[in-house]
Amino acid sequence: MATNYDALGSQTRNSPYGSGDPYYNESSGYITPAHSPKKTISKWVKFGVPVAVVVIAGAVLGGVLGSRSSKNTSASNSAAASAAATSAIGAKNDIGLFATATDSQYLVPIYPMTTNTAAFTTPTFVSTTDTNLAWPQDPFQPSNPSPTQVRSDRPRLIAPTYMWDSLPNLIKNDPYLSNWNNTIFGNATQYMALPPVVYFLDGGNGILDPAREIKQRVKAFSYAYRLTNDTKWLDRTYVELQNAAGNLTGGWGPDNSTKWNPTHFLDTAELTAAYAIAYDWLYNAWTPAQRSSIMATMITYGLSNGVIAYSNNDPGAYGWWHTNTEGNWNCVCNNGLTMGALAILGDDTTGIAAQLLALTIPDALQNCAFAPSGDGTWSETANYWYFGTTAHAEMASSLLTATGSSYDLLSVNPDFQLTGQYHMYVSGPGSLFNYGDCGPNKYSTTANAMMFYGQQYNMPQYQLFQRDQFDAAEPWSMFWYNPAVTGAFWDGLALDHFFDNSTDQWGSMRSSWTDENALYVAVKAGTLQGHQTHNDLDCGDFVVDALGVRWFGELGSGDYNSIGYFSNDSQISQRWLYYRKMTEGQNTILVNQQNQDVTAAPTVTYDTSGTVQGSSTVMNVPSNSSAYFIADLSSAYFDVTSFSRGVHLINGRKQVLIQDEINASAPVMWRAHTNATISISSDGFTATLTIGSATTTVQLLNPPSGAAFTTMSAVRFASDPTPPQPDQPNDGVTVLVISLPAGSYTLEVLINPQWPGMSSSSYTTPGSVALSQWSLTSPS
């Protein structure tokens, strides 16, 4: 299988994940989509999706979470306002699902090219008390919330009884809830036919895959039982729990307190969360003996190990809380312990639940809550955003529903609300700008935190964006989604956004939010340390999408089991010996065949015409619409006096100019990775890239003496230091290259997607303009 630049992960055929790539499917069980997926057109994006992910998405084009906010569903004092609310929601529901298909390669929604002024309007949470259209207010409103004072009714985690009571009617009246509900039941049926999750200890990720798969199943089975009272779902849930407790024939892992692998505490946390959901959602259906067994297992293998972790000051053993880890580890670990503790409060006679809540909440406030930087960018990578935000949202939601407060978990970092915006802009028509590591299988992890954040931060566009995504159909969506949301996420949304926190520094530019064939360019600078050793040495890295394919993309994760892969992020780290992490494995300039300097401190400038998309899915880009991003990357290189890279969308966002100005005392190499078939002109100044029926030409303008396009395989140089273990093969990937000796150069590379119906005379050849003189109108 060719290496892919896929929707959520990256191909690692010789994988650290046991079953292969985070989205590589070696199993069956795909549920037939409700809508026909787009026909595949590119081998390099024909990534696999394991059953754990595909089944979630199988029957849905869109999905979003529901949420329980009372502030946006207050009663209207006028009949006219009520009628207007009903009309707005009715216009939305008349359309049904906004997206009409899911791209089967990139798993992005496909929208009809149309205008609907009644429904494609400004994102809004409509205020209504009509229980056919919106959630009622939560009757549990404590005046002085406390983490150890929980609501009296069950469930208390994420979906209280009043929501379950309202859900059937909302499903009947809301097309998204109806669609997701059908998909969840279809998924649960698929899981029912499978044997209990097998124990598998992977050196790189412990038992995280089985833990998250169990959590995924428990959510689906518990949901199905609560809506049907069919005991087959209850019984199947208990089988899964008994299996993970080691109580079935053959056992499950070691027969001691380390069964859930606390040395890789993510595993322990996710299994604890799974047990918490089952214990709480099915509380009244369990026999006293079953409840006692579930709680005892959760305490022995989960919560007790949490106490041990918090009692251990060895950062090497439990660094997720001890070393100010502002990222997914802190979020996931604290969430699992919090959900477990909340689930058993009142039944727990050991005091462990209250003990842990006094530890997890303060620690998450100091660490997990600060995973997004000041511009909303997640501290690790675009893929690790999924793990961190899922856990953060689960923890905040559980605290809210169980105790009436999130204890500032949503507000202590005032910029956390921007992380939904980050996710939107890091998503392109060719999938994520998936720089750095992609992480393990996602299973129970989705982007549905967008729906929780949409409600809590009054950002309806977050819900509207996520509800049409392939991973929306799962139980959290049914309760975090506000069915009174109306409008189109793209209405009034800027095509460009620049994230300029010094740690991140990246830009996102596109020609449309709703056209799967749109131009999308993302480019980054940022620091090369402080990303929890999940980043690459990739200042200047970029991706380009157009015509429904990704032309230049990322190689993604290496093998997490490789020696030294996570050793550290110092200059001499073994991590930087692996091709996919080295500078030569990125779409940037390589100097002297050496890695970039990890102490890099780039600076950036940028500008945009501020073009926004209107209500129509047909985006007619003005001819003067433009954006650019310039990064001074001099500090990222050795043997360089100066180096700046600029990326400019020109000609009404139909072409892309990448310009490099460099003065180096060692050989210079321009590199970009593609799955395209490449044909180079006889003079070496034009490369024609072909993927399926789509074509893009890449021109070298005003070439310096000796400059020309050539190609290389995506493998390390023979002269590179040998890594501790061999690299994964990057089959099907070619590197487009320009090689030059030491010197001072300006390299102008023009990328021209061959748009259908666009004549050759409509393409522009921009004049040479120094980066220091760039503007929105020059070069053009």
KOLLUMTI-248019 format. One record per residue (C-alpha): x, y, z. Coordinates in steps of 0.5 Angstrom, whole numbers, plus 500, padded with zeros to 3 digits. Example, Ala and Ser with C-alpha at 12.3 -4.5 7.8 and 13.67 -1.06 7.14 Angstrom:
// KOLLUMTI-248019
525491516/527498514/
***
This chain:
// KOLLUMTI-248019
500500500/503507498/504512504/499516505/497523507/491521510/485524514/487524521/493520521/499518517/501511514/506507518/505500515/510497519/507500525/508501532/500500533/500493532/494493527/498498523/497505521/492509526/487509520/489502516/484497516/486490516/479488518/472487516/465490518/464496515/457499515/454501509/454509509/447512508/450516502/454514497/462516498/466520493/469515488/477514490/481518485/488518488/492512490/496516495/490518499/487511499/488510506/485505510/481506516/480501521/473498523/474502530/474508526/470507520/464504523/463510527/463514521/460509516/453511516/454518517/456524513/455529519/455529526/455534532/455533539/449536543/450540549/445541555/446549556/441553559/443560557/442559550/435555551/431560555/424562554/422567549/417572552/414573545/410569541/413572535/420570537/418563538/415563531/421565528/425560532/421555530/421557523/429558523/429551526/424548521/428551515/434547517/431541518/427541512/434540508/436534513/443533513/447539509/452534506/450530501/456525501/463523505/469523501/472516501/479518501/479524506/473523510/471530509/464532508/461534500/457539500/452541494/454547490/447551492/445557495/439556500/438563504/433560508/438555512/445557510/445563514/449566520/451561525/446561531/443558537/436559537/432561543/426556544/423552550/419548545/421541547/420538540/426542538/431543544/433541550/430543557/434546562/437541567/433541573/440540577/442547579/446547585/447554588/454552591/457546587/462542590/466536587/464531592/456533592/453530586/446530583/441524586/439521580/443517575/446517570/450523573/456523567/455527561/447525560/443526566/436523566/432529563/436528557/435521556/427523557/428528552/432524547/427520543/423526541/429530539/431524535/424524531/425531530/432533528/435529522/442529525/440526531/436521527/442519523/447519528/442514533/441510527/449509526/450508533/445502533/448500527/455500530/453497536/450491532/457490529/461490536/456485538/458480533/465481535/469477540/471481547/477485546/483481546/489483550/495486546/501489550/504494545/511496546/510503544/503504546/501499552/494497551/492503549/488500543/484495547/483500552/480505547/476500543/473497550/471504551/468505544/464499545/461500552/459507550/455504544/452498548/450502554/447507549/443502546/440499552/438505555/434507549/431500548/431496555/433490551/438486556/442483550/446490550/446490558/449483558/454484552/457490556/458486562/461481558/466486556/467489563/468482565/473480560/477487561/477484569/480478567/474474569/473470563/477464560/484465558/484471563/486478560/493481562/497480568/493477574/495483579/494490580/498492574/493489569/491495566/498497565/499503569/506505567/503507561/497511565/493513558/491505558/489505566/485512565/481510558/479503562/477507568/473511564/470506560/468502567/465509569/460510563/458503564/457503572/453510571/449509565/447502567/447503574/439501575/440495571/446492574/444487580/448489587/453484586/454486579/455494581/460491587/464487582/465493577/466498582/472493585/475492579/475500577/478501584/483495584/486496577/484504576/483509581/488505586/493506581/491513580/493514588/500511587/501515581/500522585/504519591/510518586/514524585/518521580/517525574/520519570/515514572/509519572/511525568/504526566/502530572/509531575/512535570/507540567/505536561/500541558/498536553/494530551/497525557/495530562/488531560/487523558/489521565/486526569/479525566/479517566/480518574/475524575/470520571/471514575/471517582/465521580/461515578/462511585/461517589/456515594/458508593/465508595/466506602/474507601/474514600/479514594/474517590/474524594/481523595/482523587/478529585/482533590/488531586/485531579/481537578/487542581/492538576/488539570/487546571/494547571/496543565/491540561/487546561/493550558/495545552/492550547/497556546/494563546/492562539/488556540/494551537/494545540/501544544/503537540/500536533/493537530/492529531/494529538/488535539/483529538/486525544/487532549/480535547/476529547/479528554/478535556/471535554/469529557/472531564/469538564/462535561/462530567/463535572/458539570/453534569/455530576/456536580/454543577/460546575/467545571/471548576/474553571/476547567/473551561/475558563/482558567/485558560/481564556/484562550/482555550/475557546/480558540/482551540/476549536/478555531/484552530/481545529/477548523/483551520/488546520/483541516/483542509/479539503/485534503/485532510/489535516/495539516/498533519/505535521/508531526/506525530/499522528/498518535/495511536/488509533/483513535/477508537/473512542/477519540/473523536/473531534/466531538/469536543/467541538/460540539/461541547/465547546/460550541/455550546/459552552/463557549/457560545/460558538/455555534/460554528/464549532/457545532/455546525/462544522/463538526/456535525/458534518/464530519/465523519/466521526/460525529/456519530/457516537/454517543/457524546/454527540/447525542/448529548/453535547/449537540/444543541/438541536/437549536/443550532/442553525/446556520/452554516/459554519/462557513/457563512/461569514/467565515/474568513/478564508/485565512/487565519/494566521/496563528/502567531/504564538/511564538/511556539/506555533/507560528/503557522/498560517/492557513/489559507/484557502/479558496/473555499/470552505/465547502/468545495/472539496/476541490/478547493/485550494/488549501/495551503/498551510/505553512/509553519/514556522/514555530/519553535/522545534/522544542/516544547/511539543/512533548/517530543/511529537/514534532/518534526/524538525/520542520/520549520/518552513/514545512/507546507/502542504/498543498/491541496/487542490/482539485/480534490/487531492/493533496/499534492/504535497/503532504/506529510/509523512/507523519/509518525/515513525/515507529/513509536/517502538/523505535/529506539/530513542/524515538/521519544/528520547/528528548/528534543/535536544/539537538/543530538/536526540/536519536/529521534/532526529/535520526/529517523/527520516/520522517/522526523/529529520/529535516/530532510/523528511/519535510/517539505/522545506/529547505/535542507/542545508/548541508/544535508/543537516/537537521/535544523/537547529/532545535/533552538/530555532/526562534/523564527/519570526/513571521/509576517/503575514/497579511/490577508/485580503/480578509/476574504/470571507/465566504/458568504/452563505/452559499/456553498/459556491/464561493/466566487/473568489/474575487/480576483/484581488/483576493/490574496/494572502/501571504/505568510/513569510/517566515/524568517/527561518/535563519/535561526/533554524/539553520/547552521/551554515/546559513/547567514/540568512/533565510/526567509/520563506/514566503/508563501/503567497/496565494/495569487/491570481/484570485/487564489/488559483/496559484/501558489/508562489/513559494/519563494/525562498/531567499/537564502/544565503/548559505/555557506/553549504/549546499/542548499/536543497/529545496/524538497/517537497/514530498/508527493/505521491/504524484/507521478/512526476/514528469/520534468/521538462/527537458/530544461/528542468/524548469/517545469/515539473/508536471/504532477/499527476/494524480/489520477/485525472/488531476/494535474/498540477/504543474/510546478/514551475/521554477/521561475/527565474/532560475/539561478/544558474/544550475/537550478/533545475/527540478/530533479/526527483/529523489/526517493/523518500/529515503/535517507/542519504/547514504/551519508/546520513/548517520/545510521/538510526/538505531/533502527/531502520/526507517/519505515/518505507/515510504/512507498/509511492/512517495/517521491/521527493/521533488/528537489/532543487/539542488/544548488/551549491/553554497/551561495/546566495/539564491/532566490/528560488/521562486/516556485/510557482/504551483/499551478/493546479/490545472/483547474/477545469/475550464/481555465/485556459/492557459/492564458/488565465/494563469/499568471/507569471/508573477/514578476/520577481/519581488/523581494/520578500/521584504/516588498/511583498/504585499/497583497/497585490/505584489/507579486/501578482/
***
